[in-house]
Amino acid sequence: MEVLINIIGWTGSVMVVAAYGLNSYQKLTSTSLAFLLLNLVGGIFLIIYSAYYSAFANTFINVVWVIIAVPAIIAYARRQK
């Protein structure tokens, strides 16, 4: 189980950093679905990882990260209609 949690944690970290990096180099916009999903899924993975290891400060920041991403994805979906 611990190996799976570590894989989830590393995957989440890569996803969040990739979103930030791609946005910083203007390969993704902050309103693109890819950017939003990378942040959402990456944040969820990091919540799982940090909660497993009882790193609650890290869990908190990732919960906030996900709370920001969800309405942004909803707004994106509304714009597409």
Residue pairs with C-beta under 8 A, 6 or more apart in sequence:
5 48
5 49
5 52
5 53
6 49
8 45
8 48
8 49
9 45
9 46
9 48
9 49
9 50
11 42
11 45
12 41
12 42
12 43
12 44
12 45
12 46
12 48
12 49
12 62
13 42
13 46
14 42
15 38
15 39
15 41
15 42
15 45
16 38
16 39
16 42
16 43
16 46
16 65
18 38
18 42
19 28
19 34
19 35
19 38
19 39
19 42
22 28
22 34
22 35
22 38
23 29
23 30
23 35
28 34
28 35
28 38
29 35
31 72
31 76
33 73
33 76
36 69
36 72
36 73
36 76
37 73
39 65
39 68
39 69
40 66
40 69
40 70
40 73
43 62
43 63
43 65
43 66
43 69
44 62
44 66
46 58
46 62
46 65
47 59
47 62
47 63
47 66
50 56
50 58
50 59
50 62
51 59
